[in-house]
Amino acid sequence: MNRIDRRVPMSGPAEIEYLDGDFKIKKPGAFVVCAATGAHIMIEELRYWNVDRQEPYAGPEAKMLRLQQLGELPRKP
């Protein structure tokens, strides 16, 4: 008889340490919250973050938006 892995799917936010080119999961969860938009980013889809600020972003546009929010880039007219 085959055994089936019946783990409960993860839910809720994860705690992550963002590293250069990688990240380390400190507390398991299903997603992180984008620092710019508040969107949930599934862990397996996480590709953009800022190591210095320890912030995740939903995509390159969200990162640019965050830089504008912080006043590090001029806002578009």
C-alpha positions, -999 to +999 in steps of 0.1 A: +000+000+000+013+035-009+014+062+017+000+095+007+015+127+022-015+145+037+002+176+051-021+205+058-015+233+032+003+263+047-018+294+052-011+329+066+019+351+061+055+338+062+084+355+079+114+358+056+149+370+058+158+385+024+194+378+013+214+387-018+199+365-045+181+342-021+159+343+010+155+322+041+121+313+056+121+320+093+085+312+099+066+291+073+036+305+056+018+307+022+027+343+013+043+376+021+028+410+017+041+434-009+056+465+007+043+488-020+008+475-029-002+453+000-008+424-024-002+388-012+028+372-030+028+334-029+062+322-017+068+302-048+062+334-069+085+357-048+112+372-071+117+408-060+128+422-027+151+447-010+178+433+012+186+465+030+149+473+039+139+436+042+109+442+020+092+420-007+077+434-039+050+419-062+071+428-093+094+454-108+066+480-111+058+475-074+095+481-065+095+513-086+063+524-068+079+518-034+109+539-044+085+567-053+066+563-020+099+566-002+109+597-022+139+580-038+125+585-073+105+614-086+068+608-090+054+607-125+034+638-134 
